[in-house]
Amino acid sequence: MDITQARSNAIDQQIRPWGGLNYIANNALRSTPREDFVPEKYQNLAFADIEIPLNSKAKMLSPKIEGRLLDALNIKKNETVLEVGTGSGYLTAVISKLCKSITSIEIDEALSNAAQEKLATLNISNAQLEVGDASKGLQRSNNFYDVVVIGASVPKITGRFFHLLNVGGRIFVVEGQGNAMHAKLITRISEHKWETQSLFETHLDTMQGLESTKTFEF
């Protein structure tokens, strides 16, 4: 398989037709070796339009979801990012090329450690990986971000979660249950006001710990 051509094909045939039109983000996707983050037994599917399993509970997002969320967030070089769900570390690596710094939280320590090793081989120095359970709440009162990326679906986001954002900050999240899930972009437009934009219908596995109906709060 011609890896360079496969990356280009994923962008041209999956990401761009599905609304991933951000040129800078697509360049970051094109220059990050997705195949290095895919489990060995799925190497032939590294650029397929599927969610690749990482273990019994975690999956990589499909290329078109990655491209679409990056397009919607339009991350800038001076911005700080919080990612919930490191997974393979691939999206972490891509986002690190777009932002000032990224903090990524993963519930599975083995996945986090493996992702850290892969980021190190790429000499990525502006990514901080942490192990934690976001479903139980993250008390980060002294930390504010310009961008928050939620890598799994949640039944509903409420309350303190929104206060993680600086004014002008954005959250990407897939909200809902069963077959009724919508990807949303939530923007903090002032100190006490947020704006929600529905992006597209999709389906992602529910965040670990939120499989039963409950709200998601930091």
C-alpha positions in Angstrom: 0.0 0.0 0.0 1.3 3.5 -0.9 0.9 5.2 2.4 1.2 8.7 1.1 -1.5 8.1 -1.5 -3.7 6.3 1.0 -3.6 9.4 3.3 -4.5 11.7 0.4 -7.3 9.4 -0.7 -8.8 9.5 2.8 -8.9 13.3 2.7 -10.1 13.6 -0.9 -12.6 10.7 -0.9 -13.9 10.7 2.8 -13.1 13.9 4.6 -13.6 16.6 2.1 -16.9 15.2 0.6 -18.3 15.0 4.2 -17.6 18.6 5.0 -14.0 18.5 6.2 -12.8 21.5 4.2 -10.3 23.2 6.6 -7.1 23.4 4.6 -4.8 23.7 7.5 -6.4 20.9 9.5 -6.3 18.6 6.4 -2.6 19.3 6.0 -2.1 18.3 9.7 -4.1 15.1 8.9 -2.1 14.5 5.8 1.3 14.9 7.6 0.5 12.7 10.6 1.2 8.9 10.1 -2.2 7.5 11.0 -1.0 4.0 10.3 1.5 4.3 13.2 -1.4 4.6 15.6 -3.5 1.7 14.3 -3.2 -1.7 16.0 -1.1 -4.1 13.9 -3.9 -6.5 13.0 -5.9 -3.6 11.5 -3.0 -2.0 9.5 -4.8 -2.8 6.2 -7.8 -0.7 7.4 -5.8 2.3 8.7 -7.5 4.6 6.2 -10.9 2.8 5.9 -14.1 4.6 6.7 -14.6 2.8 10.0 -14.0 3.1 13.7 -11.0 0.9 14.3 -11.0 -1.1 17.6 -8.2 -0.3 20.0 -9.3 -2.8 22.7 -12.7 -4.2 23.9 -13.9 -0.8 24.9 -12.2 1.9 22.8 -12.1 2.7 19.1 -10.5 5.3 16.9 -12.8 7.8 15.3 -13.3 7.4 11.6 -11.3 9.7 9.3 -14.4 11.6 8.2 -15.5 12.4 11.8 -11.9 13.5 12.6 -11.9 15.8 9.6 -15.4 17.2 10.2 -14.7 18.0 13.9 -11.4 19.7 13.0 -13.2 21.8 10.4 -15.9 22.9 12.8 -13.5 23.7 15.6 -11.1 25.7 13.4 -8.3 25.5 16.0 -5.7 28.4 16.0 -2.0 28.3 16.8 -2.4 30.4 19.9 -5.2 28.2 21.4 -5.2 25.6 24.2 -7.1 22.4 23.8 -8.5 19.8 26.2 -9.2 16.4 24.7 -11.3 13.9 26.6 -10.4 10.4 25.4 -6.8 10.1 24.1 -7.4 6.7 22.6 -4.6 5.8 20.2 -3.2 9.3 20.4 -3.6 10.0 16.7 -6.1 12.9 17.0 -3.9 14.2 19.8 -1.0 14.3 17.5 -2.9 16.0 14.7 -4.3 18.6 17.0 -0.9 19.3 18.5 0.1 20.6 15.1 -2.7 23.1 15.1 -2.6 24.6 18.6 -0.4 26.0 21.3 -0.9 23.1 23.7 -3.1 20.1 24.2 -4.0 18.3 27.4 -5.5 14.8 26.8 -7.3 12.7 29.4 -7.7 8.9 29.0 -9.4 6.4 31.4 -7.3 3.5 30.2 -3.7 3.8 31.5 -2.4 1.3 28.9 -3.8 3.3 26.1 -2.5 6.5 27.5 1.0 5.0 27.9 1.0 3.6 24.4 -0.1 7.0 23.0 2.6 8.8 24.9 5.3 6.5 23.3 3.9 7.2 19.8 3.9 11.0 20.4 7.4 10.8 21.7 8.6 9.1 18.5 7.1 12.0 16.6 8.9 14.6 18.8 5.6 16.2 19.9 6.4 18.4 22.9 3.2 20.4 23.4 0.9 17.5 24.4 0.3 16.5 28.0 -1.3 13.2 28.6 -3.2 12.3 31.8 -5.0 9.3 33.1 -8.5 10.0 34.6 -12.2 9.1 34.5 -14.0 12.1 32.9 -17.4 10.5 33.6 -17.0 11.1 37.3 -16.2 14.7 36.8 -12.9 16.6 36.5 -12.3 19.4 38.9 -10.1 21.7 36.9 -11.2 25.1 38.4 -7.9 26.8 37.5 -7.8 25.6 33.9 -9.6 27.1 31.0 -9.4 26.2 27.4 -10.1 27.6 24.0 -11.2 24.2 22.6 -12.6 21.0 24.2 -12.9 17.8 22.1 -15.0 14.9 23.5 -14.0 11.7 21.8 -17.1 9.7 22.8 -20.8 10.3 23.0 -22.5 11.5 26.1 -26.2 11.4 27.0 -26.3 15.1 27.8 -23.9 17.8 28.8 -24.8 20.3 31.5 -23.6 22.7 34.1 -20.0 23.2 35.0 -18.7 21.6 31.8 -19.3 24.8 29.9 -17.2 26.8 32.3 -14.1 25.1 31.1 -14.1 27.4 28.1 -12.6 30.8 27.7 -15.0 33.3 26.1 -14.8 32.5 22.4 -14.0 28.9 23.1 -15.6 25.9 21.5 -16.7 22.3 22.4 -17.2 19.5 20.0 -19.4 16.8 21.4 -21.7 14.0 20.2 -24.8 14.1 22.4 -27.7 11.7 22.7 -28.5 8.0 23.1 -29.2 5.0 20.9 -30.0 6.1 17.3 -30.7 9.7 18.3 -27.2 11.3 18.5 -26.1 14.6 17.1 -22.7 16.1 16.8 -22.7 19.6 18.2 -20.5 22.7 18.3 -21.0 24.7 21.5 -19.4 28.2 21.6 -19.1 30.4 24.7 -20.0 33.8 23.3 -19.9 35.7 26.6 -19.4 35.2 30.3 -22.9 33.8 30.7 -24.0 32.8 27.3 -23.4 29.8 25.0 -24.5 29.1 21.5 -25.1 25.5 20.2 -24.9 24.5 16.6 -26.1 21.1 15.4 -23.6 19.8 12.9 -24.7 16.3 11.8 -26.3 13.0 12.9 -23.9 10.2 13.8 -23.3 7.4 16.3 -20.4 7.0 18.7 -20.0 4.6 21.6 -21.0 6.2 24.9 -18.2 7.4 27.2 -17.2 4.7 29.7 -19.0 5.3 32.9 -22.0 7.0 31.3 -23.6 3.9 29.7 -26.7 4.3 31.8 -28.6 7.5 31.4 -27.0 10.4 33.3 -25.7 13.9 32.6 -22.0 14.7 31.9 -20.5 17.3 34.1 -16.9 18.4 34.9 
